[in-house]
Amino acid sequence: MPAVLSTATTVVALLLAALALLAAARDRAPDRLQLIGTVVVSVAAVLLVGAAVASWIGGHSPRETTTFLGYALTMVLLPAGAWIVGKMEPTRFGSVIIGVAALIVPVLVLRIGQVFGA
């Protein structure tokens, strides 16, 4: 897995978390900027998982296949799921949901790297 892509995904997710949690502290519901951030995090996550799968196809297999698949699926689906649930809660807690989900993405990036032995 490319370190640049892992770092970029982590940074974008942390920026979204800061944005969403700041909005929650200001008593704001999820807005368009959080939607854009969620889309960017989702695209970065899909690219990272795609790079990991390409590495897997290239012969560098993960130590635990089931664990990798679980982390990859969670990382791809979590931002979009958080956006949907966050928009269903049109209060500051919708922003909290998006912020907490964005904080989980860097952990998943780290764990996928560990499963691949990077």
N, C-alpha and C positions, 0 to 999 in steps of 0.2 A: 504494500500500500504506500502510495506517495506521501511523504511527510508534509509536503506543502498543502496537499488536499486535506489531510487530517487537521493541520493547524488552521486552515481557512474555515473549515466546518466548525471547529471549536470556537474560533473568534466570532464568527457570525452568530452562532447560537448564544454566546455570552452577551453579545451586543443586543440581541433580541430580548434576552432575559432582563438585562438592565432597563431597556426601554419599556417592557411590559410591567416590570415591578415598580418602576418610577411612575408609570401611569396609574397603577393601583394605589400607590402612596398618595397620588393627587386626586384619588377618588374618580377615576375615569374608566369608562368601559372600553373594550377593545375597539380600535379604530383602524383606518386604512393603512397607516404606517406599520401597525403590528401585522396586518395581513401581508403586506409586502415583505416584512421581515420573516414571516412564517414561510412564505413561498421561497425566499432565498435560502433559508435553512433546509427546506425540503429538497430543493434542487441540489444543494451541496451534499446532503445526506445520500441522495440517489447516486450522485457521481462517486462518492466515496465507496458506497456498497458496490457499485459497478466496477470500480477499480479493484476492489477486494475479490470480486467474483472473477475478473479477468486474471488476476494473479493466481487464483485457485485453478482456473482452466490452464494457465501456463505452467502448472506443476507445483506450485507452492501451496500446499493444502493446509487448512487450519488444523490445530491440534484436536479440537472438539467440534465436529461438524454441526451437531444439533445446537450447541451453544452459539456458534457463529450464526446459524440461520435465525435463531431467536433474537439475537441482538440486531442483526441486519433488518429483520422484519419490523422490529420495534422502532428502530431508528428511522426507517422510511415512513412508517404510519403515524408515529407519535406527533410530529408537528401539525399535520393535517387534522388529526383527531382532536388535538388541543384547540385548534382554531374553531372547529365545529362546536365543541362543548363550550368554549369561551364565548362564542357568539350567542349561544343559547342562554347564557347568563349575562344579561345586559347591564351588569353593575361592575364595580371595581373587581369583584371576584372573578369575572371573566378574564381580566388582565392578569390576575394572580395565576389562574390555570395556565395561561399561555406562558407566563414567566417561569413557572415551575417546570413545565414540560421542556422549555428551552434550556433549563439548567440540567436536565437529564441527558440531553444530547451529547455534551462533552464527555460524560461518564461512559456513554455507549461507544463513543469514538475511542476512548482509552481502552475499554474492554475488548473491542474488536481488534485493536492493535496487539493486545496481550494474547488473544486467542491465536492470532497469526504468528506470534513470536517475534514481533518487530521490536 
